[in-house]
Structure formats: C-alpha cells, structure tokens
C-alpha cells in the first residue's frame, strides 16, 4: 500500500513548509505599497455656527 510509505509524502510536506516559511514571506515582505501613509499634522479646525434663515 503506497499510502503507508512515508518517504514521498514526507518530502512533499517538507518542501511545502519550505515554500510557506521561506519563499512566500520574503516575497510578501518585499512588496511596497504605492501609497505609503504619511503623517498628517493635526490642526484645529475653526468651527463656525450655522446661520439658519428660518430660525
């Protein structure tokens, strides 16, 4: 029964973990966003009361 032979399945398991732990994170971490967030200085906005003409 080939299912009981661990040799090919163990190699596939190790190779897939190698891909998930080494190759994919390096590709994801090297990705740069085209719109990097910038720090916007907070300024206080002037608030003015509304002039409701019917009140």
C-alpha positions, 0 to 999 in steps of 0.5 A: 500500500503506497499510502503507508510509505512515508518517504514521498509524502514526507518530502512533499510536506517538507518542501511545502513548509519550505515554500510557506516559511521561506519563499512566500514571506520574503516575497510578501515582505518585499512588496511596497505599497504605492501609497505609503501613509504619511503623517498628517499634522493635526490642526484645529479646525475653526468651527463656525455656527450655522446661520439658519434663515428660518430660525 
